[in-house]
Amino acid sequence: MTWHFGRWAAFDLETTGVDVETDRIVTAAVDARGGSFPHEADEWLADPGIEIPAEATAVHKITTEYAREHGESARAVVERVADTLASEIVNRGSIVVGHNVPFDLTLLDRECRRYGLPTLVERLGDAPLYVIDTRVLDQRAVPFRKRVNENQGARQLITLAQFYGVPWEDDKAHGCSYDAVVAAQVARRIAALAHMRRADWPEHVRAERRVSFMPFRDLTPAELHAAQIEWAAEQAAGLQKHFRKTDPTAVVDGAWPLRPWAAPAAETEGAPA
């Protein structure tokens, strides 16, 4: 079966920040549909146990006070998110779909370790983890897209939605359920382009420099997953080379879809264990 058939579990987190090693889950969503199983959508709100910085609240609109009043315990949410994803993968053969997936999967991994819970990978047993990352696919397909403007980058989810013709509503953006579903819709559009004639692509897609969706055509989930590991590493290396023009010490992690865990030299209270 090729990768664009079967069941997908769209996954997204909203968090206290962008450091996967130290930041915490605020909201999480898993929206699973396809295959022979019913559509199931879950969303959770956590009290992360730390203050939610104003910068993070400005993105997802959730304050520390709101999370404390309405959220479940962080440990309970982490357990439910990991268990839901694992169940989808093991019992229903779901492929995990998202945008910039290493962030979400790595942060979930660290949260599991923080609370002494089995990680997602540990829960899978022999079941394979296959992932579709719209950021990796888009950059492979349209490598030379420029920034939309000074405030909107070339690979942001909103940019992909606009390019692939997926409806976008600013007032719903950065809600984890909304972003998860949009990422899945973008992935569906990428799959459609990969399996149609170039002549049938929208004009603005054909106009892009060196655009190609052929690398995604007729691949199994395993083949696409393996290819994304290579593409993500190449993309990270290219970005690191660009950054080192101004910062010789810049490092861009190319691990995909999950950054390896390195135990800290000395355990401290509140650190992942």
Sequence and secondary structure as in RCSB ss.txt:
>XXXX:A:sequence
MTWHFGRWAAFDLETTGVDVETDRIVTAAVDARGGSFPHEADEWLADPGIEIPAEATAVHKITTEYAREHGESAR
AVVERVADTLASEIVNRGSIVVGHNVPFDLTLLDRECRRYGLPTLVERLGDAPLYVIDTRVLDQRAVPFRKRVNE
NQGARQLITLAQFYGVPWEDDKAHGCSYDAVVAAQVARRIAALAHMRRADWPEHVRAERRVSFMPFRDLTPAELH
AAQIEWAAEQAAGLQKHFRKTDPTAVVDGAWPLRPWAAPAAETEGAPA
>XXXX:A:secstr
  TTSSEEEEEEEEES S TTT  EEEEEEEEEETTS  EEEEEEEE SS   HHHHHHH   HHHHHHH EEHH
HHHHHHHHHHHHHHHHH  EEEESSHHHHHHHHHHHHHHTT   HHHHHTT    EEEHHHHHHHHSTT   SBT
TB TTSHHHHHHHHT    TTTTT HHHHHHHHHHHHHHHHHHHTS GGGS HHHHTSTT   GGGTT  HHHHH
HHHHHHHHHHHHHHHHHHTTT TT       SS      SS  TTS  
